[in-house]
Amino acid sequence: MEVLVGGDFFSFLHKRKFIISEDLSRSIAHQLATAIYYLHSFGIAHRDLKPENILMVDKSDTSEIKLVDFGLSRTFGPGETCREPYGTLCYVAPEILLQQPYDKSVDCWSLGIITYLMLGRHLPFDSQDDKEIGRKTIYQDISFSHSVW
């Protein structure tokens, strides 16, 4: 097993008061997207992507990252979906909250939330009340899917 001395990504961000450069945000988002692409190419969905499940290899600002905690992961066959309600509320995709069928693409929603956190310095759907977080997430998804461009 590899020794990772940089701590988790949430601690990394917290130590910097959630202020990191766009270049570092891009690098981390690219590494995450590459890791997700790799997992998805084997039909694996992580289903609990969040900063606490991303470890930094070292303490430097240019550290590589590693995904950890595959306890909620699942393998999906071609065209297969499920309805299991897994994930962490602030990072979970709306279809999981709505208990609709979903596939491995739910990891892409989580990637978007993490990228938003890196660039915006706060979560897009956050509240002290879990029900409010769910309502905001679901409402946002519905308003995007029903908008007319």
C-alpha positions as MATLAB code, in Angstrom:
seq = 'MEVLVGGDFFSFLHKRKFIISEDLSRSIAHQLATAIYYLHSFGIAHRDLKPENILMVDKSDTSEIKLVDFGLSRTFGPGETCREPYGTLCYVAPEILLQQPYDKSVDCWSLGIITYLMLGRHLPFDSQDDKEIGRKTIYQDISFSHSVW';
ca = [
       0.000    0.000    0.000;
       1.192    3.474   -0.868;
       1.939    6.024    1.860;
       0.090    9.304    1.258;
       1.315   12.042    3.613;
      -0.603   15.032    2.232;
      -3.882   14.409    4.057;
      -7.326   14.637    2.549;
      -8.322   17.272    0.010;
     -10.841   18.941    2.336;
      -8.065   19.584    4.897;
      -5.854   20.832    2.068;
      -8.517   23.365    1.079;
      -9.341   24.294    4.676;
      -5.680   25.079    5.473;
      -5.705   27.499    2.537;
      -9.064   29.029    3.547;
     -10.473   27.475    0.361;
      -8.337   29.816   -1.751;
      -6.392   27.991   -4.457;
      -5.326   29.141   -7.893;
      -7.302   28.412  -11.038;
      -4.290   26.485  -12.363;
      -4.287   24.220   -9.305;
      -8.073   23.830   -9.546;
      -7.717   22.870  -13.207;
      -4.968   20.365  -12.424;
      -6.970   18.694   -9.651;
     -10.192   18.678  -11.708;
      -8.264   17.091  -14.594;
      -6.795   14.425  -12.315;
     -10.266   13.694  -10.907;
     -11.841   13.551  -14.367;
      -9.097   11.185  -15.536;
      -9.604    8.929  -12.500;
     -13.381    8.904  -13.030;
     -12.924    8.142  -16.733;
     -10.648    5.222  -15.816;
     -13.137    3.827  -13.288;
     -16.075    4.277  -15.647;
     -14.187    2.512  -18.461;
     -14.408   -0.599  -16.255;
     -18.056    0.074  -15.368;
     -17.206    1.200  -11.822;
     -18.995    4.121  -10.177;
     -17.462    5.516   -6.978;
     -20.806    7.002   -5.781;
     -19.273    8.948   -2.878;
     -16.880   11.438   -4.444;
     -16.156   14.269   -2.014;
     -13.034   16.105   -0.841;
     -12.683   13.799    2.165;
     -12.337   10.821   -0.227;
      -9.526   12.448   -2.180;
      -6.065   12.107   -0.671;
      -3.033   14.244   -1.457;
       0.158   12.289   -2.186;
       2.311   14.922   -0.427;
       1.938   18.308    1.285;
       3.008   20.412   -1.707;
       0.711   22.632   -3.760;
       1.515   20.497   -6.798;
       0.668   17.180   -5.141;
      -1.012   14.473   -7.141;
      -4.292   13.096   -5.807;
      -5.659    9.619   -5.197;
      -9.293    8.522   -4.868;
     -10.055    6.430   -1.791;
     -12.984    4.818    0.047;
     -14.651    2.586   -2.488;
     -17.061    1.218    0.122;
     -20.107    2.566   -1.738;
     -18.790    1.869   -5.238;
     -20.666   -0.378   -7.610;
     -20.075   -1.993  -10.966;
     -22.585   -1.182  -13.701;
     -23.083   -3.246  -16.813;
     -23.917   -1.578  -20.145;
     -27.266    0.203  -19.817;
     -27.661   -0.933  -16.203;
     -29.095    1.416  -13.560;
     -29.915    1.253   -9.871;
     -31.883    3.211   -7.269;
     -29.753    2.706   -4.154;
     -29.612    5.941   -2.124;
     -25.859    6.288   -1.597;
     -23.569    9.299   -1.413;
     -22.959   12.400    0.674;
     -25.798   14.910    0.547;
     -23.927   18.032   -0.653;
     -22.227   16.057   -3.450;
     -24.954   13.609   -4.509;
     -26.724   13.840   -7.875;
     -30.397   14.873   -7.996;
     -31.549   11.562   -9.457;
     -30.304    9.801   -6.323;
     -32.244   12.225   -4.105;
     -35.334   11.738   -6.261;
     -34.859    7.946   -6.058;
     -34.833    7.721   -9.833;
     -32.758    5.183  -11.756;
     -29.144    6.289  -12.153;
     -25.903    4.978  -13.573;
     -22.212    5.739  -13.146;
     -22.696    9.273  -14.494;
     -23.630   10.387  -10.953;
     -19.869   10.683  -10.366;
     -19.769   13.473  -12.961;
     -22.238   15.528  -10.882;
     -19.968   15.096   -7.853;
     -16.969   16.181   -9.926;
     -18.891   19.334  -10.861;
     -19.667   20.079   -7.209;
     -16.013   19.609   -6.222;
     -14.875   21.850   -9.090;
     -17.412   24.487   -8.023;
     -16.045   24.272   -4.466;
     -12.479   24.799   -5.695;
     -13.358   27.816   -7.827;
     -16.204   29.344   -5.814;
     -14.819   28.635   -2.324;
     -18.177   27.296   -1.128;
     -20.639   24.554   -2.005;
     -23.409   25.421   -4.476;
     -26.096   23.628   -2.433;
     -25.376   24.068    1.262;
     -27.433   24.706    4.359;
     -27.515   23.739    8.029;
     -30.717   21.831    7.208;
     -30.317   18.590    5.232;
     -33.838   18.860    3.813;
     -33.018   22.326    2.468;
     -29.879   21.010    0.739;
     -31.941   18.292   -0.922;
     -34.631   20.778   -1.946;
     -32.067   23.161   -3.481;
     -30.334   20.343   -5.354;
     -33.565   18.905   -6.735;
     -35.045   22.313   -7.608;
     -31.849   23.350   -9.396;
     -31.836   20.160  -11.464;
     -35.511   20.508  -12.383;
     -35.099   24.149  -13.369;
     -32.147   23.291  -15.630;
     -33.866   20.344  -17.270;
     -37.073   22.318  -17.985;
     -35.530   25.582  -19.114;
     -35.975   26.749  -22.693;
     -32.882   27.989  -24.528;
];
